[in-house]
Amino acid sequence: MLWSMASLDEDKLKAIKSLEERLRKPVLAFSSLDVDPDNLKEDELIQIKELEDELGVALVAIHK
């Protein structure tokens, strides 16, 4: 299972903003993705790491 930033409708966003105001702290919302990471060969891992470094993001190869 992986997690990504949640897509929020206006009502959910308002509820989170209200909580942030009460807590006086930012709150992040995540949604789960039902996927499994794939097993990669060393050269595939190197390619992923190179692109992660170039793009400044984390990448995960998953099973189709």
C-alpha positions as CSV (number, residue, x, y, z in Angstrom):
1,M,0.0,0.0,0.0
2,L,1.2,3.5,-0.9
3,W,0.0,6.9,0.2
4,S,-0.4,10.1,-1.9
5,M,-1.8,13.6,-1.3
6,A,-5.6,13.4,-1.0
7,S,-7.9,15.0,-3.5
8,L,-10.4,17.0,-1.4
9,D,-13.8,18.5,-2.1
10,E,-14.7,21.9,-0.7
11,D,-16.3,20.5,2.4
12,K,-13.3,18.3,3.4
13,L,-10.9,21.2,2.7
14,K,-13.0,23.5,5.0
15,A,-13.0,20.8,7.8
16,I,-9.2,20.4,7.5
17,K,-8.7,24.2,7.5
18,S,-10.9,24.5,10.6
19,L,-8.8,21.8,12.4
20,E,-5.6,23.6,11.4
21,E,-6.9,26.9,12.9
22,R,-7.8,25.1,16.2
23,L,-4.4,23.3,16.3
24,R,-2.5,26.2,15.0
25,K,-0.5,23.7,12.9
26,P,-0.6,22.7,9.3
27,V,-2.3,19.3,8.5
28,L,-1.6,17.2,5.5
29,A,-4.3,14.8,4.0
30,F,-3.3,11.5,2.4
31,S,-5.2,8.8,0.6
32,S,-4.1,5.2,0.3
33,L,-3.4,3.4,-3.0
34,D,-3.9,-0.3,-3.2
35,V,-0.7,-1.2,-5.1
36,D,2.3,-3.4,-4.5
37,P,5.9,-2.3,-5.3
38,D,7.6,-4.4,-8.0
39,N,10.9,-6.2,-7.5
40,L,13.5,-4.5,-9.6
41,K,16.9,-5.4,-11.0
42,E,19.9,-3.4,-9.9
43,D,20.1,-1.5,-13.2
44,E,16.4,-0.6,-13.0
45,L,16.9,0.7,-9.5
46,I,19.8,2.8,-10.7
47,Q,17.6,4.3,-13.5
48,I,14.9,5.1,-11.0
49,K,17.3,6.7,-8.6
50,E,18.8,8.9,-11.4
51,L,15.4,10.1,-12.4
52,E,14.4,10.8,-8.8
53,D,17.5,12.9,-8.3
54,E,16.8,14.8,-11.6
55,L,13.1,15.4,-10.8
56,G,13.4,15.8,-7.0
57,V,10.6,13.3,-6.3
58,A,10.3,9.8,-5.0
59,L,9.4,7.1,-7.6
60,V,8.0,3.6,-7.0
61,A,7.7,1.0,-9.7
62,I,4.5,-1.1,-9.1
63,H,3.1,-4.4,-10.4
64,K,0.8,-4.0,-13.4
